[in-house]
Amino acid sequence: MKTFWVIFAWIVFGIVAIIYQQGNWNAPANELFQIWFWVGVFASPWIGLILVFKFYKMFWGGLTRYTSREWHRGYYMDDEL
């Protein structure tokens, strides 16, 4: 749920920034800024989710593996799959 609010806030921030910028058409490289801003708005939550998922698997998988009774008995949990 926390991730949802982070993504929601990020998208709302993007929309507010774009609306604010509509009044500033004289800003340099305006179109380029808008394109990259929207790329960032839509890409970064997904990149963040992927990274969080990878780190979660890496750290939590490592912790559960090395503290599990299976490891102490001499084989990995993955071997049961």
Backbone bond lengths (Angstrom), bond angles and torsions (degrees), N, CA, C in turn:
res aa  C-N    CA-C-N  psi(-1)  N-CA   C-N-CA  omega(-1)  CA-C   N-CA-C  phi
1 M - - - 1.463 - - 1.526 110.65 -
2 K 1.337 115.83 -36.23 1.455 119.49 178.22 1.533 110.18 -61.74
3 T 1.338 116.22 -41.25 1.463 120.46 179.61 1.523 110.56 -61.13
4 F 1.324 116.71 -40.12 1.464 120.83 178.73 1.521 110.75 -58.15
5 W 1.331 117.32 -44.80 1.463 119.83 -177.67 1.516 111.24 -69.25
6 V 1.334 116.95 -33.28 1.469 119.79 176.20 1.524 109.67 -62.91
7 I 1.339 116.69 -47.56 1.465 121.01 179.52 1.529 109.86 -63.51
8 F 1.327 117.00 -43.98 1.462 121.76 -179.56 1.529 110.74 -59.45
9 A 1.338 116.48 -47.38 1.463 120.85 -179.58 1.525 110.62 -63.45
10 W 1.336 116.69 -39.01 1.466 120.96 -179.37 1.526 110.47 -63.88
11 I 1.340 117.31 -43.84 1.467 121.16 -179.41 1.530 110.29 -68.33
12 V 1.342 117.49 -41.60 1.467 120.61 177.41 1.523 109.86 -61.12
13 F 1.329 116.97 -42.74 1.461 121.21 177.09 1.528 110.48 -58.97
14 G 1.339 116.58 -42.56 1.462 120.55 178.70 1.518 111.55 -61.96
15 I 1.332 116.91 -44.81 1.466 121.05 -178.92 1.530 110.16 -64.14
16 V 1.333 116.72 -44.85 1.469 120.45 179.62 1.526 110.25 -62.34
17 A 1.332 116.91 -42.09 1.464 120.19 -179.54 1.526 111.05 -64.93
18 I 1.330 117.51 -40.01 1.468 120.77 178.94 1.527 110.19 -66.18
19 I 1.342 117.11 -44.11 1.470 120.31 178.81 1.527 109.78 -61.26
20 Y 1.323 116.71 -43.42 1.464 120.50 178.68 1.521 110.49 -60.77
21 Q 1.319 116.16 -38.67 1.454 119.44 -174.41 1.521 112.82 -76.60
22 Q 1.337 117.81 -17.66 1.463 119.70 179.23 1.531 110.63 -59.05
23 G 1.324 116.73 -28.38 1.461 120.18 178.91 1.514 113.25 -83.23
24 N 1.336 117.89 -3.13 1.467 121.80 -176.65 1.523 110.71 -119.98
25 W 1.339 116.68 57.23 1.469 119.30 -176.47 1.519 112.10 -69.76
26 N 1.337 117.59 -13.41 1.460 119.65 -179.66 1.523 112.39 -84.11
27 A 1.335 116.30 -1.59 1.463 119.22 178.64 1.528 109.37 -63.98
28 P 1.331 118.22 142.05 1.470 120.42 -177.87 1.524 111.81 -66.56
29 A 1.328 116.08 141.35 1.471 123.24 176.25 1.528 110.72 53.59
30 N 1.314 116.06 45.20 1.459 120.32 -173.67 1.524 112.33 -64.26
31 E 1.351 116.64 -46.21 1.463 119.74 -177.39 1.520 110.63 -63.42
32 L 1.326 115.78 -42.90 1.466 119.93 179.73 1.526 110.14 -61.91
33 F 1.329 115.90 -42.34 1.467 119.78 178.79 1.523 110.67 -59.57
34 Q 1.349 115.71 -45.00 1.464 118.60 -178.16 1.520 111.56 -63.86
35 I 1.344 116.19 -41.98 1.470 119.37 -179.74 1.530 109.78 -59.90
36 W 1.330 116.70 -50.36 1.463 119.61 -176.40 1.514 111.60 -70.35
37 F 1.339 116.02 -30.16 1.463 118.35 177.87 1.521 110.38 -65.08
38 W 1.338 117.15 -44.02 1.461 119.55 -179.96 1.518 111.12 -68.86
39 V 1.351 116.59 -36.20 1.471 119.08 174.74 1.525 109.06 -58.60
40 G 1.335 116.60 -44.74 1.460 120.59 178.94 1.517 112.69 -64.76
41 V 1.337 116.18 -40.98 1.469 120.26 -178.83 1.520 110.72 -60.67
42 F 1.340 116.21 -43.37 1.464 118.42 -175.40 1.526 112.79 -87.17
43 A 1.337 117.51 -27.08 1.465 119.75 -175.67 1.525 111.97 -84.25
44 S 1.333 118.04 -41.92 1.460 118.72 -170.70 1.524 114.74 -64.28
45 P 1.342 121.09 -36.79 1.472 116.81 175.77 1.522 112.49 -61.79
46 W 1.340 116.69 -39.19 1.466 119.42 -179.33 1.520 110.42 -70.24
47 I 1.356 116.59 -41.22 1.468 119.35 176.80 1.526 109.05 -61.06
48 G 1.343 116.14 -42.86 1.460 120.16 178.24 1.516 112.46 -61.58
49 L 1.331 116.98 -43.66 1.464 120.58 178.94 1.522 111.10 -61.94
50 I 1.343 116.36 -43.46 1.467 120.00 -179.62 1.524 110.07 -63.14
51 L 1.344 116.91 -44.58 1.464 120.04 -179.71 1.523 110.95 -64.03
52 V 1.337 116.96 -44.35 1.468 120.29 179.15 1.521 109.94 -60.01
53 F 1.335 116.57 -43.91 1.461 120.32 -179.47 1.526 110.99 -63.34
54 K 1.344 116.67 -42.17 1.463 120.10 -179.74 1.532 110.89 -65.23
55 F 1.343 116.71 -44.97 1.459 119.24 -179.96 1.524 110.93 -66.62
56 Y 1.342 116.07 -37.31 1.463 119.95 177.94 1.516 109.94 -60.69
57 K 1.336 116.54 -47.23 1.461 119.83 179.49 1.526 110.70 -63.34
58 M 1.346 116.12 -41.41 1.455 120.02 -175.64 1.533 110.33 -66.37
59 F 1.338 116.86 -52.95 1.460 120.01 -174.45 1.522 111.70 -74.81
60 W 1.336 117.33 -48.56 1.454 119.34 -176.47 1.520 110.14 -68.81
61 G 1.345 116.90 -39.63 1.461 120.26 176.83 1.522 110.75 -60.73
62 G 1.339 116.41 -42.10 1.459 119.89 178.60 1.517 111.52 -65.41
63 L 1.338 117.01 -42.61 1.465 120.19 -179.04 1.523 111.12 -64.27
64 T 1.331 116.62 -48.11 1.460 118.67 -177.05 1.521 110.31 -66.97
65 R 1.338 116.33 -33.51 1.461 118.65 -179.16 1.528 110.31 -67.39
66 Y 1.332 116.29 -46.75 1.459 118.52 -172.60 1.521 113.18 -81.75
67 T 1.326 117.48 -12.79 1.468 118.32 177.23 1.523 111.40 -105.90
68 S 1.333 116.88 1.30 1.464 118.68 -175.72 1.523 111.53 -82.40
69 R 1.329 115.68 154.79 1.465 120.41 177.42 1.521 110.69 -65.21
70 E 1.343 116.32 -30.35 1.463 119.18 179.47 1.523 110.36 -60.23
71 W 1.338 116.30 -41.11 1.466 118.57 -178.49 1.527 109.73 -66.83
72 H 1.323 116.39 -40.81 1.460 119.07 -179.19 1.525 111.51 -68.31
73 R 1.331 117.05 -24.20 1.460 119.29 176.45 1.519 111.26 -81.15
74 G 1.336 116.83 -6.38 1.458 118.93 171.64 1.511 115.86 106.75
75 Y 1.334 119.18 8.97 1.465 118.73 174.08 1.518 109.81 -143.61
76 Y 1.312 115.59 159.44 1.457 121.69 -174.53 1.520 110.98 -85.81
77 M 1.328 115.34 154.18 1.457 120.89 176.31 1.527 110.69 -61.91
78 D 1.330 116.93 -33.66 1.469 120.75 -177.84 1.530 111.43 -62.61
79 D 1.322 117.49 -27.20 1.466 120.04 -177.69 1.525 112.06 -69.18
80 E 1.336 116.51 -17.30 1.466 119.32 179.89 1.525 111.84 -78.43
81 L 1.332 116.04 -18.93 1.471 119.51 -174.84 1.524 110.76 -70.03
